[in-house]
Amino acid sequence: MLHDILMILIGLIIGAIIGFIVARTMMKKYLKKNPPINEKMIEAMMTSMGRKPSQKQVNQVMKQMNRYM
């Protein structure tokens, strides 16, 4: 009886860990293909704040965004 309960708990824990790893991998792959923000969005955001961004500034922001993904 106790052995069966332990096996079920161990199975649930292992399943949760594997599920987390698979979901994280799939999400990273999805975000790499479809980034939530692109260069045009960054330019629009900077323009709305009242400054005309250069391409260098846009590239710096994109690098910072990609570093955290």
mmCIF file as Biopython writes it, N, C-alpha, C and O atoms, coordinates in Angstrom:
data_model
#
loop_
_atom_site.group_PDB
_atom_site.id
_atom_site.type_symbol
_atom_site.label_atom_id
_atom_site.label_alt_id
_atom_site.label_comp_id
_atom_site.label_asym_id
_atom_site.label_entity_id
_atom_site.label_seq_id
_atom_site.pdbx_PDB_ins_code
_atom_site.Cartn_x
_atom_site.Cartn_y
_atom_site.Cartn_z
_atom_site.occupancy
_atom_site.B_iso_or_equiv
_atom_site.auth_seq_id
_atom_site.auth_asym_id
_atom_site.pdbx_PDB_model_num
ATOM 1   N N  . MET A ? 1  ? 0.819  -1.189 0.000   1.0 0.0 1  A 1 
ATOM 2   C CA . MET A ? 1  ? 0.000  0.000  0.000   1.0 0.0 1  A 1 
ATOM 3   C C  . MET A ? 1  ? 0.869  1.262  0.000   1.0 0.0 1  A 1 
ATOM 4   O O  . MET A ? 1  ? 0.699  2.134  -0.853  1.0 0.0 1  A 1 
ATOM 5   N N  . LEU A ? 2  ? 1.782  1.359  0.936   1.0 0.0 2  A 1 
ATOM 6   C CA . LEU A ? 2  ? 2.677  2.510  1.011   1.0 0.0 2  A 1 
ATOM 7   C C  . LEU A ? 2  ? 3.585  2.559  -0.216  1.0 0.0 2  A 1 
ATOM 8   O O  . LEU A ? 2  ? 3.892  3.635  -0.728  1.0 0.0 2  A 1 
ATOM 9   N N  . HIS A ? 3  ? 4.004  1.404  -0.672  1.0 0.0 3  A 1 
ATOM 10  C CA . HIS A ? 3  ? 4.859  1.308  -1.860  1.0 0.0 3  A 1 
ATOM 11  C C  . HIS A ? 3  ? 4.136  1.854  -3.087  1.0 0.0 3  A 1 
ATOM 12  O O  . HIS A ? 3  ? 4.739  2.548  -3.905  1.0 0.0 3  A 1 
ATOM 13  N N  . ASP A ? 4  ? 2.850  1.545  -3.220  1.0 0.0 4  A 1 
ATOM 14  C CA . ASP A ? 4  ? 2.076  2.022  -4.368  1.0 0.0 4  A 1 
ATOM 15  C C  . ASP A ? 4  ? 1.924  3.548  -4.340  1.0 0.0 4  A 1 
ATOM 16  O O  . ASP A ? 4  ? 2.050  4.211  -5.370  1.0 0.0 4  A 1 
ATOM 17  N N  . ILE A ? 5  ? 1.657  4.086  -3.169  1.0 0.0 5  A 1 
ATOM 18  C CA . ILE A ? 5  ? 1.506  5.538  -3.045  1.0 0.0 5  A 1 
ATOM 19  C C  . ILE A ? 5  ? 2.818  6.246  -3.371  1.0 0.0 5  A 1 
ATOM 20  O O  . ILE A ? 5  ? 2.823  7.275  -4.046  1.0 0.0 5  A 1 
ATOM 21  N N  . LEU A ? 6  ? 3.928  5.690  -2.890  1.0 0.0 6  A 1 
ATOM 22  C CA . LEU A ? 6  ? 5.236  6.278  -3.196  1.0 0.0 6  A 1 
ATOM 23  C C  . LEU A ? 6  ? 5.520  6.245  -4.694  1.0 0.0 6  A 1 
ATOM 24  O O  . LEU A ? 6  ? 6.033  7.216  -5.250  1.0 0.0 6  A 1 
ATOM 25  N N  . MET A ? 7  ? 5.194  5.150  -5.340  1.0 0.0 7  A 1 
ATOM 26  C CA . MET A ? 7  ? 5.434  5.033  -6.790  1.0 0.0 7  A 1 
ATOM 27  C C  . MET A ? 7  ? 4.592  6.051  -7.558  1.0 0.0 7  A 1 
ATOM 28  O O  . MET A ? 7  ? 5.066  6.637  -8.532  1.0 0.0 7  A 1 
ATOM 29  N N  . ILE A ? 8  ? 3.349  6.265  -7.129  1.0 0.0 8  A 1 
ATOM 30  C CA . ILE A ? 8  ? 2.487  7.249  -7.794  1.0 0.0 8  A 1 
ATOM 31  C C  . ILE A ? 8  ? 3.064  8.655  -7.600  1.0 0.0 8  A 1 
ATOM 32  O O  . ILE A ? 8  ? 3.129  9.430  -8.554  1.0 0.0 8  A 1 
ATOM 33  N N  . LEU A ? 9  ? 3.478  8.986  -6.392  1.0 0.0 9  A 1 
ATOM 34  C CA . LEU A ? 9  ? 4.055  10.302 -6.136  1.0 0.0 9  A 1 
ATOM 35  C C  . LEU A ? 9  ? 5.333  10.521 -6.930  1.0 0.0 9  A 1 
ATOM 36  O O  . LEU A ? 9  ? 5.532  11.594 -7.500  1.0 0.0 9  A 1 
ATOM 37  N N  . ILE A ? 10 ? 6.191  9.528  -6.975  1.0 0.0 10 A 1 
ATOM 38  C CA . ILE A ? 10 ? 7.435  9.640  -7.749  1.0 0.0 10 A 1 
ATOM 39  C C  . ILE A ? 10 ? 7.120  9.827  -9.227  1.0 0.0 10 A 1 
ATOM 40  O O  . ILE A ? 10 ? 7.754  10.638 -9.903  1.0 0.0 10 A 1 
ATOM 41  N N  . GLY A ? 11 ? 6.136  9.076  -9.731  1.0 0.0 11 A 1 
ATOM 42  C CA . GLY A ? 11 ? 5.732  9.214  -11.130 1.0 0.0 11 A 1 
ATOM 43  C C  . GLY A ? 11 ? 5.199  10.610 -11.436 1.0 0.0 11 A 1 
ATOM 44  O O  . GLY A ? 11 ? 5.511  11.184 -12.479 1.0 0.0 11 A 1 
ATOM 45  N N  . LEU A ? 12 ? 4.393  11.153 -10.525 1.0 0.0 12 A 1 
ATOM 46  C CA . LEU A ? 12 ? 3.865  12.507 -10.719 1.0 0.0 12 A 1 
ATOM 47  C C  . LEU A ? 12 ? 4.974  13.553 -10.710 1.0 0.0 12 A 1 
ATOM 48  O O  . LEU A ? 12 ? 4.960  14.475 -11.526 1.0 0.0 12 A 1 
ATOM 49  N N  . ILE A ? 13 ? 5.917  13.423 -9.813  1.0 0.0 13 A 1 
ATOM 50  C CA . ILE A ? 13 ? 7.026  14.377 -9.733  1.0 0.0 13 A 1 
ATOM 51  C C  . ILE A ? 13 ? 7.882  14.313 -10.996 1.0 0.0 13 A 1 
ATOM 52  O O  . ILE A ? 13 ? 8.234  15.345 -11.565 1.0 0.0 13 A 1 
ATOM 53  N N  . ILE A ? 14 ? 8.212  13.104 -11.428 1.0 0.0 14 A 1 
ATOM 54  C CA . ILE A ? 14 ? 9.020  12.954 -12.648 1.0 0.0 14 A 1 
ATOM 55  C C  . ILE A ? 14 ? 8.262  13.486 -13.862 1.0 0.0 14 A 1 
ATOM 56  O O  . ILE A ? 14 ? 8.855  14.134 -14.724 1.0 0.0 14 A 1 
ATOM 57  N N  . GLY A ? 15 ? 6.954  13.220 -13.940 1.0 0.0 15 A 1 
ATOM 58  C CA . GLY A ? 15 ? 6.137  13.731 -15.048 1.0 0.0 15 A 1 
ATOM 59  C C  . GLY A ? 15 ? 6.082  15.249 -15.070 1.0 0.0 15 A 1 
ATOM 60  O O  . GLY A ? 15 ? 6.133  15.866 -16.134 1.0 0.0 15 A 1 
ATOM 61  N N  . ALA A ? 16 ? 5.978  15.848 -13.887 1.0 0.0 16 A 1 
ATOM 62  C CA . ALA A ? 16 ? 5.937  17.312 -13.816 1.0 0.0 16 A 1 
ATOM 63  C C  . ALA A ? 16 ? 7.263  17.917 -14.272 1.0 0.0 16 A 1 
ATOM 64  O O  . ALA A ? 16 ? 7.278  18.925 -14.979 1.0 0.0 16 A 1 
ATOM 65  N N  . ILE A ? 17 ? 8.364  17.307 -13.871 1.0 0.0 17 A 1 
ATOM 66  C CA . ILE A ? 17 ? 9.684  17.817 -14.272 1.0 0.0 17 A 1 
ATOM 67  C C  . ILE A ? 17 ? 9.864  17.698 -15.782 1.0 0.0 17 A 1 
ATOM 68  O O  . ILE A ? 17 ? 10.306 18.646 -16.432 1.0 0.0 17 A 1 
ATOM 69  N N  . ILE A ? 18 ? 9.525  16.547 -16.337 1.0 0.0 18 A 1 
ATOM 70  C CA . ILE A ? 18 ? 9.663  16.351 -17.789 1.0 0.0 18 A 1 
ATOM 71  C C  . ILE A ? 18 ? 8.736  17.301 -18.541 1.0 0.0 18 A 1 
ATOM 72  O O  . ILE A ? 18 ? 9.133  17.882 -19.551 1.0 0.0 18 A 1 
ATOM 73  N N  . GLY A ? 19 ? 7.508  17.464 -18.057 1.0 0.0 19 A 1 
ATOM 74  C CA . GLY A ? 19 ? 6.559  18.381 -18.691 1.0 0.0 19 A 1 
ATOM 75  C C  . GLY A ? 19 ? 7.063  19.813 -18.684 1.0 0.0 19 A 1 
ATOM 76  O O  . GLY A ? 19 ? 6.918  20.529 -19.675 1.0 0.0 19 A 1 
ATOM 77  N N  . PHE A ? 20 ? 7.655  20.234 -17.572 1.0 0.0 20 A 1 
ATOM 78  C CA . PHE A ? 20 ? 8.200  21.587 -17.475 1.0 0.0 20 A 1 
ATOM 79  C C  . PHE A ? 20 ? 9.318  21.797 -18.479 1.0 0.0 20 A 1 
ATOM 80  O O  . PHE A ? 20 ? 9.362  22.817 -19.166 1.0 0.0 20 A 1 
ATOM 81  N N  . ILE A ? 21 ? 10.225 20.826 -18.564 1.0 0.0 21 A 1 
ATOM 82  C CA . ILE A ? 21 ? 11.366 20.949 -19.483 1.0 0.0 21 A 1 
ATOM 83  C C  . ILE A ? 21 ? 10.890 20.998 -20.931 1.0 0.0 21 A 1 
ATOM 84  O O  . ILE A ? 21 ? 11.379 21.810 -21.717 1.0 0.0 21 A 1 
ATOM 85  N N  . VAL A ? 22 ? 9.941  20.134 -21.289 1.0 0.0 22 A 1 
ATOM 86  C CA . VAL A ? 22 ? 9.433  20.113 -22.669 1.0 0.0 22 A 1 
ATOM 87  C C  . VAL A ? 22 ? 8.713  21.422 -22.993 1.0 0.0 22 A 1 
ATOM 88  O O  . VAL A ? 22 ? 8.915  21.993 -24.064 1.0 0.0 22 A 1 
ATOM 89  N N  . ALA A ? 23 ? 7.869  21.899 -22.067 1.0 0.0 23 A 1 
ATOM 90  C CA . ALA A ? 23 ? 7.129  23.142 -22.309 1.0 0.0 23 A 1 
ATOM 91  C C  . ALA A ? 23 ? 8.085  24.321 -22.451 1.0 0.0 23 A 1 
ATOM 92  O O  . ALA A ? 23 ? 7.881  25.186 -23.303 1.0 0.0 23 A 1 
ATOM 93  N N  . ARG A ? 24 ? 9.129  24.362 -21.618 1.0 0.0 24 A 1 
ATOM 94  C CA . ARG A ? 24 ? 10.093 25.463 -21.686 1.0 0.0 24 A 1 
ATOM 95  C C  . ARG A ? 24 ? 10.841 25.448 -23.017 1.0 0.0 24 A 1 
ATOM 96  O O  . ARG A ? 24 ? 11.048 26.494 -23.631 1.0 0.0 24 A 1 
ATOM 97  N N  . THR A ? 25 ? 11.244 24.260 -23.458 1.0 0.0 25 A 1 
ATOM 98  C CA . THR A ? 25 ? 11.956 24.135 -24.735 1.0 0.0 25 A 1 
ATOM 99  C C  . THR A ? 25 ? 11.068 24.573 -25.895 1.0 0.0 25 A 1 
ATOM 100 O O  . THR A ? 25 ? 11.513 25.301 -26.782 1.0 0.0 25 A 1 
ATOM 101 N N  . MET A ? 26 ? 9.810  24.129 -25.886 1.0 0.0 26 A 1 
ATOM 102 C CA . MET A ? 26 ? 8.894  24.505 -26.964 1.0 0.0 26 A 1 
ATOM 103 C C  . MET A ? 26 ? 8.630  26.012 -26.962 1.0 0.0 26 A 1 
ATOM 104 O O  . MET A ? 26 ? 8.544  26.623 -28.027 1.0 0.0 26 A 1 
ATOM 105 N N  . MET A ? 27 ? 8.504  26.605 -25.799 1.0 0.0 27 A 1 
ATOM 106 C CA . MET A ? 27 ? 8.246  28.040 -25.706 1.0 0.0 27 A 1 
ATOM 107 C C  . MET A ? 27 ? 9.444  28.843 -26.203 1.0 0.0 27 A 1 
ATOM 108 O O  . MET A ? 27 ? 9.271  29.843 -26.900 1.0 0.0 27 A 1 
ATOM 109 N N  . LYS A ? 28 ? 10.657 28.416 -25.851 1.0 0.0 28 A 1 
ATOM 110 C CA . LYS A ? 28 ? 11.859 29.108 -26.340 1.0 0.0 28 A 1 
ATOM 111 C C  . LYS A ? 28 ? 11.931 29.047 -27.855 1.0 0.0 28 A 1 
ATOM 112 O O  . LYS A ? 28 ? 12.251 30.039 -28.509 1.0 0.0 28 A 1 
ATOM 113 N N  . LYS A ? 29 ? 11.630 27.872 -28.416 1.0 0.0 29 A 1 
ATOM 114 C CA . LYS A ? 29 ? 11.672 27.703 -29.866 1.0 0.0 29 A 1 
ATOM 115 C C  . LYS A ? 29 ? 10.617 28.588 -30.533 1.0 0.0 29 A 1 
ATOM 116 O O  . LYS A ? 29 ? 10.887 29.200 -31.566 1.0 0.0 29 A 1 
ATOM 117 N N  . TYR A ? 30 ? 9.430  28.660 -29.954 1.0 0.0 30 A 1 
ATOM 118 C CA . TYR A ? 30 ? 8.361  29.493 -30.506 1.0 0.0 30 A 1 
ATOM 119 C C  . TYR A ? 30 ? 8.745  30.972 -30.467 1.0 0.0 30 A 1 
ATOM 120 O O  . TYR A ? 30 ? 8.542  31.694 -31.443 1.0 0.0 30 A 1 
ATOM 121 N N  . LEU A ? 31 ? 9.298  31.422 -29.339 1.0 0.0 31 A 1 
ATOM 122 C CA . LEU A ? 31 ? 9.663  32.831 -29.217 1.0 0.0 31 A 1 
ATOM 123 C C  . LEU A ? 31 ? 10.826 33.200 -30.132 1.0 0.0 31 A 1 
ATOM 124 O O  . LEU A ? 31 ? 10.935 34.345 -30.570 1.0 0.0 31 A 1 
ATOM 125 N N  . LYS A ? 32 ? 11.691 32.235 -30.421 1.0 0.0 32 A 1 
ATOM 126 C CA . LYS A ? 32 ? 12.790 32.516 -31.347 1.0 0.0 32 A 1 
ATOM 127 C C  . LYS A ? 32 ? 12.245 32.705 -32.761 1.0 0.0 32 A 1 
ATOM 128 O O  . LYS A ? 32 ? 12.722 33.573 -33.492 1.0 0.0 32 A 1 
ATOM 129 N N  . LYS A ? 33 ? 11.241 31.895 -33.160 1.0 0.0 33 A 1 
ATOM 130 C CA . LYS A ? 33 ? 10.648 32.025 -34.490 1.0 0.0 33 A 1 
ATOM 131 C C  . LYS A ? 33 ? 9.760  33.262 -34.586 1.0 0.0 33 A 1 
ATOM 132 O O  . LYS A ? 33 ? 9.765  33.951 -35.606 1.0 0.0 33 A 1 
ATOM 133 N N  . ASN A ? 34 ? 9.005  33.544 -33.540 1.0 0.0 34 A 1 
ATOM 134 C CA . ASN A ? 34 ? 8.048  34.647 -33.533 1.0 0.0 34 A 1 
ATOM 135 C C  . ASN A ? 34 ? 8.340  35.584 -32.363 1.0 0.0 34 A 1 
ATOM 136 O O  . ASN A ? 34 ? 7.661  35.522 -31.338 1.0 0.0 34 A 1 
ATOM 137 N N  . PRO A ? 35 ? 9.326  36.436 -32.502 1.0 0.0 35 A 1 
ATOM 138 C CA . PRO A ? 35 ? 9.662  37.317 -31.377 1.0 0.0 35 A 1 
ATOM 139 C C  . PRO A ? 35 ? 8.500  38.244 -31.047 1.0 0.0 35 A 1 
ATOM 140 O O  . PRO A ? 35 ? 7.803  38.718 -31.944 1.0 0.0 35 A 1 
ATOM 141 N N  . PRO A ? 36 ? 8.295  38.499 -29.764 1.0 0.0 36 A 1 
ATOM 142 C CA . PRO A ? 36 ? 7.159  39.332 -29.376 1.0 0.0 36 A 1 
ATOM 143 C C  . PRO A ? 36 ? 7.336  40.805 -29.759 1.0 0.0 36 A 1 
ATOM 144 O O  . PRO A ? 36 ? 6.358  41.552 -29.807 1.0 0.0 36 A 1 
ATOM 145 N N  . ILE A ? 37 ? 8.547  41.218 -30.025 1.0 0.0 37 A 1 
ATOM 146 C CA . ILE A ? 37 ? 8.798  42.614 -30.393 1.0 0.0 37 A 1 
ATOM 147 C C  . ILE A ? 37 ? 9.839  42.625 -31.510 1.0 0.0 37 A 1 
ATOM 148 O O  . ILE A ? 37 ? 10.795 41.851 -31.485 1.0 0.0 37 A 1 
ATOM 149 N N  . ASN A ? 38 ? 9.646  43.498 -32.477 1.0 0.0 38 A 1 
ATOM 150 C CA . ASN A ? 38 ? 10.607 43.569 -33.581 1.0 0.0 38 A 1 
ATOM 151 C C  . ASN A ? 38 ? 11.141 44.998 -33.711 1.0 0.0 38 A 1 
ATOM 152 O O  . ASN A ? 38 ? 10.797 45.876 -32.920 1.0 0.0 38 A 1 
ATOM 153 N N  . GLU A ? 39 ? 11.968 45.209 -34.698 1.0 0.0 39 A 1 
ATOM 154 C CA . GLU A ? 39 ? 12.637 46.507 -34.857 1.0 0.0 39 A 1 
ATOM 155 C C  . GLU A ? 39 ? 11.643 47.631 -35.118 1.0 0.0 39 A 1 
ATOM 156 O O  . GLU A ? 39 ? 11.814 48.739 -34.609 1.0 0.0 39 A 1 
ATOM 157 N N  . LYS A ? 40 ? 10.608 47.358 -35.905 1.0 0.0 40 A 1 
ATOM 158 C CA . LYS A ? 40 ? 9.622  48.397 -36.204 1.0 0.0 40 A 1 
ATOM 159 C C  . LYS A ? 40 ? 8.886  48.827 -34.939 1.0 0.0 40 A 1 
ATOM 160 O O  . LYS A ? 40 ? 8.575  50.006 -34.768 1.0 0.0 40 A 1 
ATOM 161 N N  . MET A ? 41 ? 8.610  47.874 -34.059 1.0 0.0 41 A 1 
ATOM 162 C CA . MET A ? 41 ? 7.926  48.208 -32.802 1.0 0.0 41 A 1 
ATOM 163 C C  . MET A ? 41 ? 8.827  49.067 -31.916 1.0 0.0 41 A 1 
ATOM 164 O O  . MET A ? 41 ? 8.359  50.005 -31.269 1.0 0.0 41 A 1 
ATOM 165 N N  . ILE A ? 42 ? 10.111 48.746 -31.890 1.0 0.0 42 A 1 
ATOM 166 C CA . ILE A ? 42 ? 11.049 49.537 -31.085 1.0 0.0 42 A 1 
ATOM 167 C C  . ILE A ? 42 ? 11.150 50.954 -31.635 1.0 0.0 42 A 1 
ATOM 168 O O  . ILE A ? 42 ? 11.150 51.920 -30.872 1.0 0.0 42 A 1 
ATOM 169 N N  . GLU A ? 43 ? 11.236 51.083 -32.962 1.0 0.0 43 A 1 
ATOM 170 C CA . GLU A ? 43 ? 11.287 52.417 -33.572 1.0 0.0 43 A 1 
ATOM 171 C C  . GLU A ? 43 ? 10.039 53.217 -33.240 1.0 0.0 43 A 1 
ATOM 172 O O  . GLU A ? 43 ? 10.127 54.399 -32.908 1.0 0.0 43 A 1 
ATOM 173 N N  . ALA A ? 44 ? 8.873  52.579 -33.325 1.0 0.0 44 A 1 
ATOM 174 C CA . ALA A ? 44 ? 7.615  53.275 -33.026 1.0 0.0 44 A 1 
ATOM 175 C C  . ALA A ? 44 ? 7.575  53.710 -31.563 1.0 0.0 44 A 1 
ATOM 176 O O  . ALA A ? 44 ? 7.116  54.808 -31.249 1.0 0.0 44 A 1 
ATOM 177 N N  . MET A ? 45 ? 8.057  52.848 -30.673 1.0 0.0 45 A 1 
ATOM 178 C CA . MET A ? 45 ? 8.058  53.180 -29.250 1.0 0.0 45 A 1 
ATOM 179 C C  . MET A ? 45 ? 8.970  54.375 -28.967 1.0 0.0 45 A 1 
ATOM 180 O O  . MET A ? 45 ? 8.596  55.287 -28.230 1.0 0.0 45 A 1 
ATOM 181 N N  . MET A ? 46 ? 10.164 54.364 -29.554 1.0 0.0 46 A 1 
ATOM 182 C CA . MET A ? 46 ? 11.105 55.466 -29.331 1.0 0.0 46 A 1 
ATOM 183 C C  . MET A ? 46 ? 10.591 56.754 -29.956 1.0 0.0 46 A 1 
ATOM 184 O O  . MET A ? 46 ? 10.766 57.831 -29.385 1.0 0.0 46 A 1 
ATOM 185 N N  . THR A ? 47 ? 9.959  56.659 -31.121 1.0 0.0 47 A 1 
ATOM 186 C CA . THR A ? 47 ? 9.399  57.842 -31.774 1.0 0.0 47 A 1 
ATOM 187 C C  . THR A ? 47 ? 8.264  58.421 -30.936 1.0 0.0 47 A 1 
ATOM 188 O O  . THR A ? 47 ? 8.128  59.640 -30.832 1.0 0.0 47 A 1 
ATOM 189 N N  . SER A ? 48 ? 7.444  57.549 -30.336 1.0 0.0 48 A 1 
ATOM 190 C CA . SER A ? 48 ? 6.333  58.044 -29.515 1.0 0.0 48 A 1 
ATOM 191 C C  . SER A ? 48 ? 6.838  58.723 -28.243 1.0 0.0 48 A 1 
ATOM 192 O O  . SER A ? 48 ? 6.138  59.540 -27.645 1.0 0.0 48 A 1 
ATOM 193 N N  . MET A ? 49 ? 8.074  58.372 -27.834 1.0 0.0 49 A 1 
ATOM 194 C CA . MET A ? 49 ? 8.652  59.036 -26.664 1.0 0.0 49 A 1 
ATOM 195 C C  . MET A ? 49 ? 9.324  60.357 -27.048 1.0 0.0 49 A 1 
ATOM 196 O O  . MET A ? 49 ? 9.870  61.050 -26.190 1.0 0.0 49 A 1 
ATOM 197 N N  . GLY A ? 50 ? 9.282  60.701 -28.335 1.0 0.0 50 A 1 
ATOM 198 C CA . GLY A ? 50 ? 9.772  62.003 -28.750 1.0 0.0 50 A 1 
ATOM 199 C C  . GLY A ? 50 ? 11.205 62.027 -29.236 1.0 0.0 50 A 1 
ATOM 200 O O  . GLY A ? 50 ? 11.826 63.090 -29.249 1.0 0.0 50 A 1 
ATOM 201 N N  . ARG A ? 51 ? 11.747 60.898 -29.632 1.0 0.0 51 A 1 
ATOM 202 C CA . ARG A ? 51 ? 13.109 60.901 -30.164 1.0 0.0 51 A 1 
ATOM 203 C C  . ARG A ? 51 ? 13.183 60.022 -31.402 1.0 0.0 51 A 1 
ATOM 204 O O  . ARG A ? 51 ? 12.539 58.976 -31.489 1.0 0.0 51 A 1 
ATOM 205 N N  . LYS A ? 52 ? 13.973 60.469 -32.339 1.0 0.0 52 A 1 
ATOM 206 C CA . LYS A ? 52 ? 14.152 59.717 -33.580 1.0 0.0 52 A 1 
ATOM 207 C C  . LYS A ? 52 ? 15.321 58.759 -33.381 1.0 0.0 52 A 1 
ATOM 208 O O  . LYS A ? 52 ? 16.463 59.205 -33.272 1.0 0.0 52 A 1 
ATOM 209 N N  . PRO A ? 53 ? 15.065 57.463 -33.333 1.0 0.0 53 A 1 
ATOM 210 C CA . PRO A ? 53 ? 16.152 56.515 -33.068 1.0 0.0 53 A 1 
ATOM 211 C C  . PRO A ? 53 ? 16.998 56.262 -34.313 1.0 0.0 53 A 1 
ATOM 212 O O  . PRO A ? 53 ? 16.490 56.216 -35.434 1.0 0.0 53 A 1 
ATOM 213 N N  . SER A ? 54 ? 18.285 56.102 -34.088 1.0 0.0 54 A 1 
ATOM 214 C CA . SER A ? 54 ? 19.159 55.695 -35.183 1.0 0.0 54 A 1 
ATOM 215 C C  . SER A ? 54 ? 19.131 54.170 -35.255 1.0 0.0 54 A 1 
ATOM 216 O O  . SER A ? 54 ? 18.657 53.506 -34.333 1.0 0.0 54 A 1 
ATOM 217 N N  . GLN A ? 55 ? 19.635 53.632 -36.341 1.0 0.0 55 A 1 
ATOM 218 C CA . GLN A ? 55 ? 19.646 52.171 -36.508 1.0 0.0 55 A 1 
ATOM 219 C C  . GLN A ? 55 ? 20.537 51.530 -35.440 1.0 0.0 55 A 1 
ATOM 220 O O  . GLN A ? 55 ? 20.264 50.417 -34.990 1.0 0.0 55 A 1 
ATOM 221 N N  . LYS A ? 56 ? 21.581 52.216 -35.044 1.0 0.0 56 A 1 
ATOM 222 C CA . LYS A ? 56 ? 22.482 51.692 -34.009 1.0 0.0 56 A 1 
ATOM 223 C C  . LYS A ? 56 ? 21.738 51.536 -32.681 1.0 0.0 56 A 1 
ATOM 224 O O  . LYS A ? 56 ? 21.900 50.530 -31.990 1.0 0.0 56 A 1 
ATOM 225 N N  . GLN A ? 57 ? 20.923 52.534 -32.328 1.0 0.0 57 A 1 
ATOM 226 C CA . GLN A ? 57 ? 20.164 52.448 -31.081 1.0 0.0 57 A 1 
ATOM 227 C C  . GLN A ? 57 ? 19.150 51.308 -31.135 1.0 0.0 57 A 1 
ATOM 228 O O  . GLN A ? 57 ? 18.959 50.590 -30.153 1.0 0.0 57 A 1 
ATOM 229 N N  . VAL A ? 58 ? 18.509 51.148 -32.277 1.0 0.0 58 A 1 
ATOM 230 C CA . VAL A ? 58 ? 17.531 50.066 -32.431 1.0 0.0 58 A 1 
ATOM 231 C C  . VAL A ? 58 ? 18.228 48.719 -32.297 1.0 0.0 58 A 1 
ATOM 232 O O  . VAL A ? 58 ? 17.710 47.812 -31.645 1.0 0.0 58 A 1 
ATOM 233 N N  . ASN A ? 59 ? 19.398 48.585 -32.909 1.0 0.0 59 A 1 
ATOM 234 C CA . ASN A ? 59 ? 20.148 47.327 -32.817 1.0 0.0 59 A 1 
ATOM 235 C C  . ASN A ? 59 ? 20.571 47.035 -31.383 1.0 0.0 59 A 1 
ATOM 236 O O  . ASN A ? 59 ? 20.542 45.884 -30.949 1.0 0.0 59 A 1 
ATOM 237 N N  . GLN A ? 60 ? 20.967 48.079 -30.639 1.0 0.0 60 A 1 
ATOM 238 C CA . GLN A ? 60 ? 21.355 47.876 -29.239 1.0 0.0 60 A 1 
ATOM 239 C C  . GLN A ? 60 ? 20.182 47.365 -28.411 1.0 0.0 60 A 1 
ATOM 240 O O  . GLN A ? 60 ? 20.340 46.466 -27.586 1.0 0.0 60 A 1 
ATOM 241 N N  . VAL A ? 61 ? 19.011 47.939 -28.634 1.0 0.0 61 A 1 
ATOM 242 C CA . VAL A ? 61 ? 17.828 47.493 -27.890 1.0 0.0 61 A 1 
ATOM 243 C C  . VAL A ? 61 ? 17.480 46.057 -28.263 1.0 0.0 61 A 1 
ATOM 244 O O  . VAL A ? 61 ? 17.127 45.258 -27.395 1.0 0.0 61 A 1 
ATOM 245 N N  . MET A ? 62 ? 17.576 45.724 -29.547 1.0 0.0 62 A 1 
ATOM 246 C CA . MET A ? 62 ? 17.283 44.351 -29.987 1.0 0.0 62 A 1 
ATOM 247 C C  . MET A ? 62 ? 18.261 43.358 -29.361 1.0 0.0 62 A 1 
ATOM 248 O O  . MET A ? 62 ? 17.853 42.270 -28.954 1.0 0.0 62 A 1 
ATOM 249 N N  . LYS A ? 63 ? 19.540 43.714 -29.279 1.0 0.0 63 A 1 
ATOM 250 C CA . LYS A ? 63 ? 20.522 42.828 -28.654 1.0 0.0 63 A 1 
ATOM 251 C C  . LYS A ? 63 ? 20.192 42.595 -27.190 1.0 0.0 63 A 1 
ATOM 252 O O  . LYS A ? 63 ? 20.297 41.474 -26.693 1.0 0.0 63 A 1 
ATOM 253 N N  . GLN A ? 64 ? 19.789 43.667 -26.495 1.0 0.0 64 A 1 
ATOM 254 C CA . GLN A ? 64 ? 19.420 43.533 -25.093 1.0 0.0 64 A 1 
ATOM 255 C C  . GLN A ? 64 ? 18.201 42.633 -24.933 1.0 0.0 64 A 1 
ATOM 256 O O  . GLN A ? 64 ? 18.146 41.816 -24.014 1.0 0.0 64 A 1 
ATOM 257 N N  . MET A ? 65 ? 17.225 42.781 -25.822 1.0 0.0 65 A 1 
ATOM 258 C CA . MET A ? 65 ? 16.018 41.953 -25.769 1.0 0.0 65 A 1 
ATOM 259 C C  . MET A ? 65 ? 16.373 40.483 -26.011 1.0 0.0 65 A 1 
ATOM 260 O O  . MET A ? 65 ? 15.874 39.597 -25.316 1.0 0.0 65 A 1 
ATOM 261 N N  . ASN A ? 66 ? 17.231 40.230 -26.993 1.0 0.0 66 A 1 
ATOM 262 C CA . ASN A ? 66 ? 17.588 38.840 -27.326 1.0 0.0 66 A 1 
ATOM 263 C C  . ASN A ? 66 ? 18.433 38.194 -26.265 1.0 0.0 66 A 1 
ATOM 264 O O  . ASN A ? 66 ? 18.416 36.973 -26.115 1.0 0.0 66 A 1 
ATOM 265 N N  . ARG A ? 67 ? 19.177 38.994 -25.521 1.0 0.0 67 A 1 
ATOM 266 C CA . ARG A ? 67 ? 20.037 38.430 -24.460 1.0 0.0 67 A 1 
ATOM 267 C C  . ARG A ? 67 ? 19.189 37.784 -23.368 1.0 0.0 67 A 1 
ATOM 268 O O  . ARG A ? 67 ? 19.596 36.792 -22.763 1.0 0.0 67 A 1 
ATOM 269 N N  . TYR A ? 68 ? 18.005 38.352 -23.120 1.0 0.0 68 A 1 
ATOM 270 C CA . TYR A ? 68 ? 17.164 37.848 -22.043 1.0 0.0 68 A 1 
ATOM 271 C C  . TYR A ? 68 ? 16.199 36.772 -22.496 1.0 0.0 68 A 1 
ATOM 272 O O  . TYR A ? 68 ? 15.432 36.265 -21.678 1.0 0.0 68 A 1 
ATOM 273 N N  . MET A ? 69 ? 16.208 36.406 -23.764 1.0 0.0 69 A 1 
ATOM 274 C CA . MET A ? 69 ? 15.321 35.350 -24.252 1.0 0.0 69 A 1 
ATOM 275 C C  . MET A ? 69 ? 16.025 34.030 -24.279 1.0 0.0 69 A 1 
ATOM 276 O O  . MET A ? 69 ? 15.433 33.022 -24.663 1.0 0.0 69 A 1 
#
